[in-house]
Amino acid sequence: MGKTMSFQAYLNTIKSKTGKDPEDFRKMAEEKGFSENGQLNPGIKAGEIVDWLKNEFGLGHGHAMAIYALLKGMKNEDSV
């Protein structure tokens, strides 16, 4: 039976692939106008974040969605 990756495993893979940690992604999202004061701006859709991460960092959909969940506040660095 396959094991699903934990949220931490996703973050670790993203860090090893991009060299960026969650705080880096939060800063970049703010610089790109996706978020303000650590909160995603209203109207920012998951697809916009996913497209940015796929294009700029070559992340797959699942990893990009993990960063979206982080930026959206649904998950954090302590999530499993």
Distance bins in CASP14 RR format, pairs under 12 A and 6 or more apart:
PFRMAT RR
TARGET T0000
AUTHOR 0000-0000-0000
RMODE 2
METHOD distances of the structure
MODEL  1
3 9 0 0 0 0 1 0 0 0 0 0 0
4 10 0 0 0 0 1 0 0 0 0 0 0
4 62 0 0 0 0 0 1 0 0 0 0 0
4 66 0 0 0 0 0 1 0 0 0 0 0
4 80 0 0 0 0 0 1 0 0 0 0 0
5 11 0 0 0 0 1 0 0 0 0 0 0
5 12 0 0 0 0 1 0 0 0 0 0 0
5 13 1 0 0 1 0 0 0 0 0 0 0
5 14 0 0 0 0 0 1 0 0 0 0 0
5 62 0 0 0 0 1 0 0 0 0 0 0
5 63 0 0 0 0 1 0 0 0 0 0 0
5 65 0 0 0 0 0 1 0 0 0 0 0
5 66 0 0 0 0 1 0 0 0 0 0 0
5 80 0 0 0 0 0 1 0 0 0 0 0
6 12 0 0 0 0 1 0 0 0 0 0 0
6 13 0 0 0 0 0 1 0 0 0 0 0
6 66 0 0 0 0 0 1 0 0 0 0 0
6 75 0 0 0 0 0 1 0 0 0 0 0
6 78 0 0 0 0 0 1 0 0 0 0 0
6 79 0 0 0 0 1 0 0 0 0 0 0
6 80 1 0 1 0 0 0 0 0 0 0 0
7 13 0 0 0 0 0 1 0 0 0 0 0
7 14 0 0 0 0 0 1 0 0 0 0 0
7 22 0 0 0 0 0 1 0 0 0 0 0
7 62 0 0 0 0 0 1 0 0 0 0 0
7 63 0 0 0 0 0 1 0 0 0 0 0
7 65 0 0 0 0 0 1 0 0 0 0 0
7 66 1 0 0 1 0 0 0 0 0 0 0
7 67 0 0 0 0 0 1 0 0 0 0 0
7 69 1 0 0 1 0 0 0 0 0 0 0
7 70 0 0 0 0 1 0 0 0 0 0 0
7 73 0 0 0 0 0 1 0 0 0 0 0
7 74 0 0 0 0 0 1 0 0 0 0 0
7 75 1 0 1 0 0 0 0 0 0 0 0
7 76 0 0 0 0 1 0 0 0 0 0 0
7 77 0 0 0 0 1 0 0 0 0 0 0
7 78 0 0 0 0 1 0 0 0 0 0 0
7 79 1 0 1 0 0 0 0 0 0 0 0
7 80 1 0 1 0 0 0 0 0 0 0 0
8 14 0 0 0 0 0 1 0 0 0 0 0
8 15 0 0 0 0 0 1 0 0 0 0 0
8 21 0 0 0 0 0 1 0 0 0 0 0
8 22 0 0 0 0 0 1 0 0 0 0 0
8 66 0 0 0 0 1 0 0 0 0 0 0
8 70 0 0 0 0 0 1 0 0 0 0 0
8 75 0 0 0 0 0 1 0 0 0 0 0
8 76 0 0 0 0 0 1 0 0 0 0 0
8 77 0 0 0 0 1 0 0 0 0 0 0
8 78 0 0 0 0 1 0 0 0 0 0 0
8 79 1 0 0 1 0 0 0 0 0 0 0
8 80 1 0 0 1 0 0 0 0 0 0 0
9 15 0 0 0 0 0 1 0 0 0 0 0
9 16 0 0 0 0 0 1 0 0 0 0 0
9 62 0 0 0 0 0 1 0 0 0 0 0
9 63 0 0 0 0 0 1 0 0 0 0 0
9 66 0 0 0 0 1 0 0 0 0 0 0
9 79 0 0 0 0 0 1 0 0 0 0 0
9 80 0 0 0 0 1 0 0 0 0 0 0
10 16 0 0 0 0 0 1 0 0 0 0 0
10 17 0 0 0 0 0 1 0 0 0 0 0
10 18 0 0 0 0 0 1 0 0 0 0 0
10 22 0 0 0 0 0 1 0 0 0 0 0
10 59 0 0 0 0 1 0 0 0 0 0 0
10 60 0 0 0 0 0 1 0 0 0 0 0
10 61 0 0 0 0 0 1 0 0 0 0 0
10 62 1 0 0 1 0 0 0 0 0 0 0
10 63 1 0 1 0 0 0 0 0 0 0 0
10 64 0 0 0 0 0 1 0 0 0 0 0
10 65 0 0 0 0 1 0 0 0 0 0 0
10 66 1 0 1 0 0 0 0 0 0 0 0
10 67 0 0 0 0 1 0 0 0 0 0 0
10 68 0 0 0 0 0 1 0 0 0 0 0
10 69 0 0 0 0 1 0 0 0 0 0 0
10 70 0 0 0 0 1 0 0 0 0 0 0
10 75 0 0 0 0 1 0 0 0 0 0 0
10 77 0 0 0 0 0 1 0 0 0 0 0
10 79 0 0 0 0 1 0 0 0 0 0 0
10 80 0 0 0 0 0 1 0 0 0 0 0
11 17 0 0 0 0 0 1 0 0 0 0 0
11 18 0 0 0 0 0 1 0 0 0 0 0
11 19 0 0 0 0 0 1 0 0 0 0 0
11 20 0 0 0 0 1 0 0 0 0 0 0
11 21 1 0 0 1 0 0 0 0 0 0 0
11 22 1 0 0 1 0 0 0 0 0 0 0
11 23 0 0 0 0 0 1 0 0 0 0 0
11 24 0 0 0 0 0 1 0 0 0 0 0
11 25 0 0 0 0 1 0 0 0 0 0 0
11 59 0 0 0 0 0 1 0 0 0 0 0
11 62 0 0 0 0 0 1 0 0 0 0 0
11 63 0 0 0 0 1 0 0 0 0 0 0
11 66 1 0 0 1 0 0 0 0 0 0 0
11 67 0 0 0 0 1 0 0 0 0 0 0
11 69 0 0 0 0 0 1 0 0 0 0 0
11 70 1 0 0 1 0 0 0 0 0 0 0
11 75 0 0 0 0 1 0 0 0 0 0 0
11 76 0 0 0 0 1 0 0 0 0 0 0
11 77 1 0 0 1 0 0 0 0 0 0 0
11 78 0 0 0 0 0 1 0 0 0 0 0
11 79 0 0 0 0 1 0 0 0 0 0 0
11 80 0 0 0 0 0 1 0 0 0 0 0
12 18 0 0 0 0 0 1 0 0 0 0 0
12 19 0 0 0 0 0 1 0 0 0 0 0
12 20 0 0 0 0 0 1 0 0 0 0 0
12 21 0 0 0 0 1 0 0 0 0 0 0
12 22 0 0 0 0 0 1 0 0 0 0 0
12 63 0 0 0 0 0 1 0 0 0 0 0
12 66 0 0 0 0 0 1 0 0 0 0 0
12 77 0 0 0 0 0 1 0 0 0 0 0
13 19 0 0 0 0 0 1 0 0 0 0 0
13 20 0 0 0 0 0 1 0 0 0 0 0
13 57 0 0 0 0 0 1 0 0 0 0 0
13 59 0 0 0 0 1 0 0 0 0 0 0
13 60 0 0 0 0 0 1 0 0 0 0 0
13 62 0 0 0 0 0 1 0 0 0 0 0
13 63 1 0 0 1 0 0 0 0 0 0 0
13 64 0 0 0 0 0 1 0 0 0 0 0
13 66 0 0 0 0 1 0 0 0 0 0 0
13 67 0 0 0 0 0 1 0 0 0 0 0
14 20 1 0 0 1 0 0 0 0 0 0 0
14 21 0 0 0 0 1 0 0 0 0 0 0
14 22 0 0 0 0 1 0 0 0 0 0 0
14 24 0 0 0 0 1 0 0 0 0 0 0
14 25 0 0 0 0 1 0 0 0 0 0 0
14 53 0 0 0 0 1 0 0 0 0 0 0
14 57 0 0 0 0 1 0 0 0 0 0 0
14 58 0 0 0 0 0 1 0 0 0 0 0
14 59 1 0 0 1 0 0 0 0 0 0 0
14 60 0 0 0 0 1 0 0 0 0 0 0
14 62 0 0 0 0 1 0 0 0 0 0 0
14 63 1 0 1 0 0 0 0 0 0 0 0
14 64 0 0 0 0 1 0 0 0 0 0 0
14 65 0 0 0 0 0 1 0 0 0 0 0
14 66 1 0 0 1 0 0 0 0 0 0 0
14 67 1 0 0 1 0 0 0 0 0 0 0
14 68 0 0 0 0 0 1 0 0 0 0 0
14 69 0 0 0 0 0 1 0 0 0 0 0
14 70 0 0 0 0 1 0 0 0 0 0 0
14 77 0 0 0 0 0 1 0 0 0 0 0
15 21 1 0 1 0 0 0 0 0 0 0 0
15 22 0 0 0 0 1 0 0 0 0 0 0
15 23 0 0 0 0 0 1 0 0 0 0 0
15 24 0 0 0 0 1 0 0 0 0 0 0
15 25 0 0 0 0 0 1 0 0 0 0 0
15 57 0 0 0 0 0 1 0 0 0 0 0
15 59 0 0 0 0 0 1 0 0 0 0 0
15 63 0 0 0 0 0 1 0 0 0 0 0
15 66 0 0 0 0 0 1 0 0 0 0 0
15 67 0 0 0 0 0 1 0 0 0 0 0
15 77 0 0 0 0 0 1 0 0 0 0 0
16 57 0 0 0 0 0 1 0 0 0 0 0
16 59 0 0 0 0 0 1 0 0 0 0 0
16 63 0 0 0 0 0 1 0 0 0 0 0
17 53 0 0 0 0 0 1 0 0 0 0 0
17 56 0 0 0 0 0 1 0 0 0 0 0
17 57 1 0 0 1 0 0 0 0 0 0 0
17 58 1 0 0 1 0 0 0 0 0 0 0
17 59 1 0 0 1 0 0 0 0 0 0 0
17 60 0 0 0 0 1 0 0 0 0 0 0
17 63 1 0 0 1 0 0 0 0 0 0 0
17 64 0 0 0 0 0 1 0 0 0 0 0
17 66 0 0 0 0 0 1 0 0 0 0 0
17 67 0 0 0 0 0 1 0 0 0 0 0
18 24 0 0 0 0 1 0 0 0 0 0 0
18 25 0 0 0 0 1 0 0 0 0 0 0
18 28 0 0 0 0 0 1 0 0 0 0 0
18 53 0 0 0 0 1 0 0 0 0 0 0
18 54 0 0 0 0 0 1 0 0 0 0 0
18 56 0 0 0 0 1 0 0 0 0 0 0
18 57 1 0 1 0 0 0 0 0 0 0 0
18 58 0 0 0 0 1 0 0 0 0 0 0
18 59 1 0 0 1 0 0 0 0 0 0 0
18 60 0 0 0 0 0 1 0 0 0 0 0
18 63 0 0 0 0 1 0 0 0 0 0 0
18 64 0 0 0 0 0 1 0 0 0 0 0
18 66 0 0 0 0 0 1 0 0 0 0 0
18 67 0 0 0 0 1 0 0 0 0 0 0
19 25 0 0 0 0 0 1 0 0 0 0 0
19 28 0 0 0 0 0 1 0 0 0 0 0
19 57 0 0 0 0 1 0 0 0 0 0 0
19 59 0 0 0 0 0 1 0 0 0 0 0
20 26 0 0 0 0 0 1 0 0 0 0 0
20 27 0 0 0 0 1 0 0 0 0 0 0
20 28 1 0 0 1 0 0 0 0 0 0 0
20 29 0 0 0 0 0 1 0 0 0 0 0
20 53 0 0 0 0 1 0 0 0 0 0 0
20 56 0 0 0 0 0 1 0 0 0 0 0
20 57 1 0 0 1 0 0 0 0 0 0 0
20 58 0 0 0 0 0 1 0 0 0 0 0
20 59 0 0 0 0 0 1 0 0 0 0 0
20 63 0 0 0 0 0 1 0 0 0 0 0
20 67 0 0 0 0 1 0 0 0 0 0 0
20 70 0 0 0 0 0 1 0 0 0 0 0
21 27 0 0 0 0 0 1 0 0 0 0 0
21 28 0 0 0 0 0 1 0 0 0 0 0
21 67 0 0 0 0 0 1 0 0 0 0 0
21 70 0 0 0 0 0 1 0 0 0 0 0
21 77 0 0 0 0 1 0 0 0 0 0 0
22 28 0 0 0 0 0 1 0 0 0 0 0
22 29 0 0 0 0 0 1 0 0 0 0 0
22 38 0 0 0 0 0 1 0 0 0 0 0
22 66 0 0 0 0 1 0 0 0 0 0 0
22 67 1 0 0 1 0 0 0 0 0 0 0
22 68 0 0 0 0 0 1 0 0 0 0 0
22 69 0 0 0 0 0 1 0 0 0 0 0
22 70 1 0 1 0 0 0 0 0 0 0 0
22 71 0 0 0 0 1 0 0 0 0 0 0
22 73 0 0 0 0 0 1 0 0 0 0 0
22 75 0 0 0 0 1 0 0 0 0 0 0
22 76 1 0 0 1 0 0 0 0 0 0 0
22 77 1 0 1 0 0 0 0 0 0 0 0
22 78 0 0 0 0 0 1 0 0 0 0 0
22 79 0 0 0 0 0 1 0 0 0 0 0
23 29 0 0 0 0 0 1 0 0 0 0 0
23 30 0 0 0 0 0 1 0 0 0 0 0
23 38 0 0 0 0 0 1 0 0 0 0 0
23 67 0 0 0 0 0 1 0 0 0 0 0
23 70 0 0 0 0 1 0 0 0 0 0 0
23 71 0 0 0 0 0 1 0 0 0 0 0
23 76 0 0 0 0 0 1 0 0 0 0 0
23 77 0 0 0 0 1 0 0 0 0 0 0
24 30 0 0 0 0 0 1 0 0 0 0 0
24 31 0 0 0 0 0 1 0 0 0 0 0
24 53 0 0 0 0 0 1 0 0 0 0 0
24 57 0 0 0 0 0 1 0 0 0 0 0
24 67 0 0 0 0 0 1 0 0 0 0 0
24 70 0 0 0 0 0 1 0 0 0 0 0
24 71 0 0 0 0 0 1 0 0 0 0 0
25 31 0 0 0 0 0 1 0 0 0 0 0
25 32 0 0 0 0 0 1 0 0 0 0 0
25 34 0 0 0 0 1 0 0 0 0 0 0
25 35 0 0 0 0 1 0 0 0 0 0 0
25 38 0 0 0 0 0 1 0 0 0 0 0
25 40 0 0 0 0 0 1 0 0 0 0 0
25 49 0 0 0 0 1 0 0 0 0 0 0
25 52 0 0 0 0 1 0 0 0 0 0 0
25 53 0 0 0 0 1 0 0 0 0 0 0
25 56 0 0 0 0 0 1 0 0 0 0 0
25 57 0 0 0 0 1 0 0 0 0 0 0
25 59 0 0 0 0 0 1 0 0 0 0 0
25 63 0 0 0 0 0 1 0 0 0 0 0
25 64 0 0 0 0 0 1 0 0 0 0 0
25 66 0 0 0 0 1 0 0 0 0 0 0
25 67 1 0 1 0 0 0 0 0 0 0 0
25 68 0 0 0 0 1 0 0 0 0 0 0
25 69 0 0 0 0 0 1 0 0 0 0 0
25 70 1 0 0 1 0 0 0 0 0 0 0
25 71 1 0 0 1 0 0 0 0 0 0 0
25 72 0 0 0 0 0 1 0 0 0 0 0
25 77 0 0 0 0 0 1 0 0 0 0 0
26 32 0 0 0 0 0 1 0 0 0 0 0
26 33 0 0 0 0 0 1 0 0 0 0 0
26 34 0 0 0 0 1 0 0 0 0 0 0
26 35 1 0 0 1 0 0 0 0 0 0 0
26 36 0 0 0 0 0 1 0 0 0 0 0
26 37 0 0 0 0 0 1 0 0 0 0 0
26 38 1 0 1 0 0 0 0 0 0 0 0
26 39 0 0 0 0 0 1 0 0 0 0 0
26 40 0 0 0 0 0 1 0 0 0 0 0
26 49 0 0 0 0 0 1 0 0 0 0 0
26 67 0 0 0 0 1 0 0 0 0 0 0
26 68 0 0 0 0 0 1 0 0 0 0 0
26 70 1 0 0 1 0 0 0 0 0 0 0
26 71 1 0 0 1 0 0 0 0 0 0 0
26 72 0 0 0 0 0 1 0 0 0 0 0
26 73 0 0 0 0 0 1 0 0 0 0 0
26 76 0 0 0 0 0 1 0 0 0 0 0
26 77 0 0 0 0 0 1 0 0 0 0 0
27 33 0 0 0 0 0 1 0 0 0 0 0
27 34 0 0 0 0 0 1 0 0 0 0 0
27 35 0 0 0 0 1 0 0 0 0 0 0
27 38 0 0 0 0 1 0 0 0 0 0 0
27 71 0 0 0 0 0 1 0 0 0 0 0
28 34 0 0 0 0 1 0 0 0 0 0 0
28 35 0 0 0 0 1 0 0 0 0 0 0
28 38 0 0 0 0 0 1 0 0 0 0 0
28 49 0 0 0 0 0 1 0 0 0 0 0
28 52 0 0 0 0 1 0 0 0 0 0 0
28 53 0 0 0 0 1 0 0 0 0 0 0
28 56 0 0 0 0 1 0 0 0 0 0 0
28 57 0 0 0 0 1 0 0 0 0 0 0
28 67 0 0 0 0 1 0 0 0 0 0 0
28 70 0 0 0 0 0 1 0 0 0 0 0
28 71 0 0 0 0 1 0 0 0 0 0 0
29 35 1 0 1 0 0 0 0 0 0 0 0
29 36 0 0 0 0 1 0 0 0 0 0 0
29 37 0 0 0 0 0 1 0 0 0 0 0
29 38 1 0 0 1 0 0 0 0 0 0 0
29 39 0 0 0 0 0 1 0 0 0 0 0
29 40 1 0 0 1 0 0 0 0 0 0 0
29 41 0 0 0 0 1 0 0 0 0 0 0
29 44 0 0 0 0 1 0 0 0 0 0 0
29 48 0 0 0 0 0 1 0 0 0 0 0
29 49 1 0 0 1 0 0 0 0 0 0 0
29 52 0 0 0 0 1 0 0 0 0 0 0
29 53 0 0 0 0 1 0 0 0 0 0 0
29 56 0 0 0 0 0 1 0 0 0 0 0
29 67 0 0 0 0 1 0 0 0 0 0 0
29 68 0 0 0 0 1 0 0 0 0 0 0
29 70 0 0 0 0 1 0 0 0 0 0 0
29 71 1 0 1 0 0 0 0 0 0 0 0
29 72 0 0 0 0 0 1 0 0 0 0 0
29 73 0 0 0 0 0 1 0 0 0 0 0
30 36 1 0 0 1 0 0 0 0 0 0 0
30 37 0 0 0 0 1 0 0 0 0 0 0
30 38 1 0 0 1 0 0 0 0 0 0 0
30 39 0 0 0 0 1 0 0 0 0 0 0
30 40 0 0 0 0 1 0 0 0 0 0 0
30 41 0 0 0 0 1 0 0 0 0 0 0
30 44 0 0 0 0 0 1 0 0 0 0 0
30 71 0 0 0 0 1 0 0 0 0 0 0
31 38 0 0 0 0 0 1 0 0 0 0 0
31 52 0 0 0 0 0 1 0 0 0 0 0
31 56 0 0 0 0 0 1 0 0 0 0 0
32 40 0 0 0 0 0 1 0 0 0 0 0
32 41 0 0 0 0 0 1 0 0 0 0 0
32 44 0 0 0 0 1 0 0 0 0 0 0
32 48 0 0 0 0 1 0 0 0 0 0 0
32 49 0 0 0 0 1 0 0 0 0 0 0
32 51 0 0 0 0 0 1 0 0 0 0 0
32 52 1 0 0 1 0 0 0 0 0 0 0
32 53 0 0 0 0 0 1 0 0 0 0 0
32 55 0 0 0 0 0 1 0 0 0 0 0
32 56 0 0 0 0 1 0 0 0 0 0 0
32 71 0 0 0 0 0 1 0 0 0 0 0
33 39 0 0 0 0 0 1 0 0 0 0 0
33 40 0 0 0 0 1 0 0 0 0 0 0
33 41 1 0 0 1 0 0 0 0 0 0 0
33 43 0 0 0 0 0 1 0 0 0 0 0
33 44 0 0 0 0 1 0 0 0 0 0 0
33 48 0 0 0 0 0 1 0 0 0 0 0
33 49 0 0 0 0 0 1 0 0 0 0 0
33 52 0 0 0 0 0 1 0 0 0 0 0
33 71 0 0 0 0 0 1 0 0 0 0 0
34 40 1 0 0 1 0 0 0 0 0 0 0
34 41 1 0 0 1 0 0 0 0 0 0 0
34 42 0 0 0 0 0 1 0 0 0 0 0
34 43 0 0 0 0 1 0 0 0 0 0 0
34 44 1 0 1 0 0 0 0 0 0 0 0
34 45 0 0 0 0 0 1 0 0 0 0 0
34 46 0 0 0 0 0 1 0 0 0 0 0
34 47 0 0 0 0 0 1 0 0 0 0 0
34 48 1 0 0 1 0 0 0 0 0 0 0
34 49 1 0 0 1 0 0 0 0 0 0 0
34 50 0 0 0 0 0 1 0 0 0 0 0
34 51 0 0 0 0 0 1 0 0 0 0 0
34 52 1 0 0 1 0 0 0 0 0 0 0
34 53 0 0 0 0 0 1 0 0 0 0 0
34 67 0 0 0 0 0 1 0 0 0 0 0
34 68 0 0 0 0 1 0 0 0 0 0 0
34 71 1 0 0 1 0 0 0 0 0 0 0
34 72 0 0 0 0 0 1 0 0 0 0 0
35 41 1 0 0 1 0 0 0 0 0 0 0
35 42 0 0 0 0 0 1 0 0 0 0 0
35 43 0 0 0 0 0 1 0 0 0 0 0
35 44 1 0 0 1 0 0 0 0 0 0 0
35 48 0 0 0 0 0 1 0 0 0 0 0
35 49 0 0 0 0 1 0 0 0 0 0 0
35 52 0 0 0 0 0 1 0 0 0 0 0
35 67 0 0 0 0 0 1 0 0 0 0 0
35 68 0 0 0 0 0 1 0 0 0 0 0
35 70 0 0 0 0 0 1 0 0 0 0 0
35 71 1 0 0 1 0 0 0 0 0 0 0
35 72 0 0 0 0 1 0 0 0 0 0 0
35 73 0 0 0 0 0 1 0 0 0 0 0
36 42 0 0 0 0 0 1 0 0 0 0 0
36 44 0 0 0 0 0 1 0 0 0 0 0
36 71 0 0 0 0 0 1 0 0 0 0 0
38 44 0 0 0 0 0 1 0 0 0 0 0
38 70 0 0 0 0 0 1 0 0 0 0 0
38 71 1 0 0 1 0 0 0 0 0 0 0
38 72 0 0 0 0 0 1 0 0 0 0 0
38 73 0 0 0 0 1 0 0 0 0 0 0
38 76 0 0 0 0 0 1 0 0 0 0 0
39 71 0 0 0 0 1 0 0 0 0 0 0
39 72 0 0 0 0 1 0 0 0 0 0 0
39 73 0 0 0 0 1 0 0 0 0 0 0
40 46 0 0 0 0 1 0 0 0 0 0 0
40 47 0 0 0 0 0 1 0 0 0 0 0
40 48 0 0 0 0 1 0 0 0 0 0 0
40 49 0 0 0 0 1 0 0 0 0 0 0
40 67 0 0 0 0 0 1 0 0 0 0 0
40 68 0 0 0 0 1 0 0 0 0 0 0
40 69 0 0 0 0 0 1 0 0 0 0 0
40 70 0 0 0 0 0 1 0 0 0 0 0
40 71 1 0 1 0 0 0 0 0 0 0 0
40 72 1 0 1 0 0 0 0 0 0 0 0
40 73 1 0 0 1 0 0 0 0 0 0 0
40 74 0 0 0 0 0 1 0 0 0 0 0
41 48 0 0 0 0 0 1 0 0 0 0 0
41 49 0 0 0 0 0 1 0 0 0 0 0
41 71 0 0 0 0 0 1 0 0 0 0 0
41 72 0 0 0 0 0 1 0 0 0 0 0
42 72 0 0 0 0 0 1 0 0 0 0 0
43 49 0 0 0 0 0 1 0 0 0 0 0
43 72 0 0 0 0 0 1 0 0 0 0 0
44 50 0 0 0 0 0 1 0 0 0 0 0
44 51 0 0 0 0 0 1 0 0 0 0 0
44 52 0 0 0 0 0 1 0 0 0 0 0
44 68 0 0 0 0 1 0 0 0 0 0 0
44 71 0 0 0 0 1 0 0 0 0 0 0
44 72 0 0 0 0 1 0 0 0 0 0 0
45 51 0 0 0 0 1 0 0 0 0 0 0
45 52 0 0 0 0 0 1 0 0 0 0 0
45 68 0 0 0 0 1 0 0 0 0 0 0
45 71 0 0 0 0 0 1 0 0 0 0 0
45 72 0 0 0 0 0 1 0 0 0 0 0
46 52 0 0 0 0 0 1 0 0 0 0 0
46 53 0 0 0 0 0 1 0 0 0 0 0
46 54 0 0 0 0 0 1 0 0 0 0 0
46 61 0 0 0 0 0 1 0 0 0 0 0
46 62 0 0 0 0 0 1 0 0 0 0 0
46 64 0 0 0 0 1 0 0 0 0 0 0
46 65 1 0 0 1 0 0 0 0 0 0 0
46 66 0 0 0 0 0 1 0 0 0 0 0
46 67 0 0 0 0 0 1 0 0 0 0 0
46 68 1 0 1 0 0 0 0 0 0 0 0
46 69 0 0 0 0 1 0 0 0 0 0 0
46 70 0 0 0 0 0 1 0 0 0 0 0
46 71 0 0 0 0 1 0 0 0 0 0 0
46 72 1 0 0 1 0 0 0 0 0 0 0
46 74 0 0 0 0 0 1 0 0 0 0 0
47 53 0 0 0 0 1 0 0 0 0 0 0
47 54 0 0 0 0 1 0 0 0 0 0 0
47 55 0 0 0 0 0 1 0 0 0 0 0
47 61 0 0 0 0 1 0 0 0 0 0 0
47 62 0 0 0 0 0 1 0 0 0 0 0
47 64 0 0 0 0 1 0 0 0 0 0 0
47 65 0 0 0 0 1 0 0 0 0 0 0
47 67 0 0 0 0 0 1 0 0 0 0 0
47 68 1 0 0 1 0 0 0 0 0 0 0
47 71 0 0 0 0 0 1 0 0 0 0 0
47 72 0 0 0 0 0 1 0 0 0 0 0
48 54 0 0 0 0 0 1 0 0 0 0 0
48 55 0 0 0 0 0 1 0 0 0 0 0
48 64 0 0 0 0 0 1 0 0 0 0 0
48 67 0 0 0 0 0 1 0 0 0 0 0
48 68 0 0 0 0 1 0 0 0 0 0 0
48 71 0 0 0 0 0 1 0 0 0 0 0
48 72 0 0 0 0 0 1 0 0 0 0 0
49 55 0 0 0 0 0 1 0 0 0 0 0
49 56 0 0 0 0 0 1 0 0 0 0 0
49 57 0 0 0 0 0 1 0 0 0 0 0
49 59 0 0 0 0 0 1 0 0 0 0 0
49 61 0 0 0 0 0 1 0 0 0 0 0
49 62 0 0 0 0 0 1 0 0 0 0 0
49 63 0 0 0 0 0 1 0 0 0 0 0
49 64 1 0 0 1 0 0 0 0 0 0 0
49 65 0 0 0 0 1 0 0 0 0 0 0
49 66 0 0 0 0 0 1 0 0 0 0 0
49 67 1 0 0 1 0 0 0 0 0 0 0
49 68 1 0 1 0 0 0 0 0 0 0 0
49 69 0 0 0 0 1 0 0 0 0 0 0
49 70 0 0 0 0 1 0 0 0 0 0 0
49 71 1 0 0 1 0 0 0 0 0 0 0
49 72 0 0 0 0 1 0 0 0 0 0 0
50 56 0 0 0 0 0 1 0 0 0 0 0
50 57 0 0 0 0 0 1 0 0 0 0 0
50 58 0 0 0 0 0 1 0 0 0 0 0
50 59 0 0 0 0 1 0 0 0 0 0 0
50 60 0 0 0 0 1 0 0 0 0 0 0
50 61 1 0 0 1 0 0 0 0 0 0 0
50 62 0 0 0 0 1 0 0 0 0 0 0
50 63 0 0 0 0 1 0 0 0 0 0 0
50 64 1 0 1 0 0 0 0 0 0 0 0
50 65 1 0 0 1 0 0 0 0 0 0 0
50 66 0 0 0 0 0 1 0 0 0 0 0
50 67 0 0 0 0 1 0 0 0 0 0 0
50 68 1 0 0 1 0 0 0 0 0 0 0
50 69 0 0 0 0 0 1 0 0 0 0 0
50 71 0 0 0 0 0 1 0 0 0 0 0
50 72 0 0 0 0 0 1 0 0 0 0 0
51 57 0 0 0 0 0 1 0 0 0 0 0
51 58 0 0 0 0 0 1 0 0 0 0 0
51 59 0 0 0 0 0 1 0 0 0 0 0
51 60 0 0 0 0 0 1 0 0 0 0 0
51 61 0 0 0 0 0 1 0 0 0 0 0
51 64 0 0 0 0 1 0 0 0 0 0 0
51 65 0 0 0 0 0 1 0 0 0 0 0
51 68 0 0 0 0 0 1 0 0 0 0 0
52 58 0 0 0 0 0 1 0 0 0 0 0
52 59 0 0 0 0 1 0 0 0 0 0 0
52 64 0 0 0 0 1 0 0 0 0 0 0
52 67 0 0 0 0 1 0 0 0 0 0 0
52 68 0 0 0 0 1 0 0 0 0 0 0
52 71 0 0 0 0 0 1 0 0 0 0 0
53 59 1 0 1 0 0 0 0 0 0 0 0
53 60 1 0 0 1 0 0 0 0 0 0 0
53 61 0 0 0 0 1 0 0 0 0 0 0
53 62 0 0 0 0 1 0 0 0 0 0 0
53 63 1 0 0 1 0 0 0 0 0 0 0
53 64 1 1 0 0 0 0 0 0 0 0 0
53 65 0 0 0 0 1 0 0 0 0 0 0
53 66 0 0 0 0 1 0 0 0 0 0 0
53 67 1 0 1 0 0 0 0 0 0 0 0
53 68 0 0 0 0 1 0 0 0 0 0 0
53 69 0 0 0 0 0 1 0 0 0 0 0
53 70 0 0 0 0 0 1 0 0 0 0 0
53 71 0 0 0 0 1 0 0 0 0 0 0
54 60 1 0 0 1 0 0 0 0 0 0 0
54 61 1 0 0 1 0 0 0 0 0 0 0
54 62 0 0 0 0 0 1 0 0 0 0 0
54 63 0 0 0 0 1 0 0 0 0 0 0
54 64 1 0 1 0 0 0 0 0 0 0 0
54 65 0 0 0 0 0 1 0 0 0 0 0
54 67 0 0 0 0 0 1 0 0 0 0 0
54 68 0 0 0 0 0 1 0 0 0 0 0
55 64 0 0 0 0 1 0 0 0 0 0 0
56 64 0 0 0 0 0 1 0 0 0 0 0
56 67 0 0 0 0 0 1 0 0 0 0 0
57 63 0 0 0 0 1 0 0 0 0 0 0
57 64 0 0 0 0 1 0 0 0 0 0 0
57 67 0 0 0 0 1 0 0 0 0 0 0
58 64 0 0 0 0 1 0 0 0 0 0 0
58 67 0 0 0 0 0 1 0 0 0 0 0
59 65 0 0 0 0 1 0 0 0 0 0 0
59 66 0 0 0 0 1 0 0 0 0 0 0
59 67 1 0 0 1 0 0 0 0 0 0 0
59 68 0 0 0 0 0 1 0 0 0 0 0
60 66 0 0 0 0 1 0 0 0 0 0 0
60 67 0 0 0 0 0 1 0 0 0 0 0
60 68 0 0 0 0 0 1 0 0 0 0 0
61 67 0 0 0 0 0 1 0 0 0 0 0
61 68 0 0 0 0 0 1 0 0 0 0 0
62 68 0 0 0 0 1 0 0 0 0 0 0
62 69 0 0 0 0 1 0 0 0 0 0 0
63 69 0 0 0 0 0 1 0 0 0 0 0
63 70 0 0 0 0 0 1 0 0 0 0 0
64 70 0 0 0 0 0 1 0 0 0 0 0
64 71 0 0 0 0 0 1 0 0 0 0 0
65 71 0 0 0 0 0 1 0 0 0 0 0
65 72 0 0 0 0 1 0 0 0 0 0 0
65 74 0 0 0 0 0 1 0 0 0 0 0
65 75 0 0 0 0 0 1 0 0 0 0 0
66 72 0 0 0 0 0 1 0 0 0 0 0
66 73 0 0 0 0 0 1 0 0 0 0 0
66 74 0 0 0 0 1 0 0 0 0 0 0
66 75 1 0 0 1 0 0 0 0 0 0 0
66 76 0 0 0 0 0 1 0 0 0 0 0
66 77 0 0 0 0 0 1 0 0 0 0 0
66 79 0 0 0 0 1 0 0 0 0 0 0
67 73 0 0 0 0 0 1 0 0 0 0 0
67 74 0 0 0 0 0 1 0 0 0 0 0
67 75 0 0 0 0 1 0 0 0 0 0 0
67 76 0 0 0 0 0 1 0 0 0 0 0
67 77 0 0 0 0 0 1 0 0 0 0 0
68 74 0 0 0 0 1 0 0 0 0 0 0
68 75 0 0 0 0 1 0 0 0 0 0 0
69 75 1 0 1 0 0 0 0 0 0 0 0
69 76 0 0 0 0 1 0 0 0 0 0 0
69 77 0 0 0 0 0 1 0 0 0 0 0
69 79 0 0 0 0 1 0 0 0 0 0 0
70 76 1 0 0 1 0 0 0 0 0 0 0
70 77 1 0 0 1 0 0 0 0 0 0 0
70 78 0 0 0 0 0 1 0 0 0 0 0
70 79 0 0 0 0 1 0 0 0 0 0 0
73 79 0 0 0 0 1 0 0 0 0 0 0
END
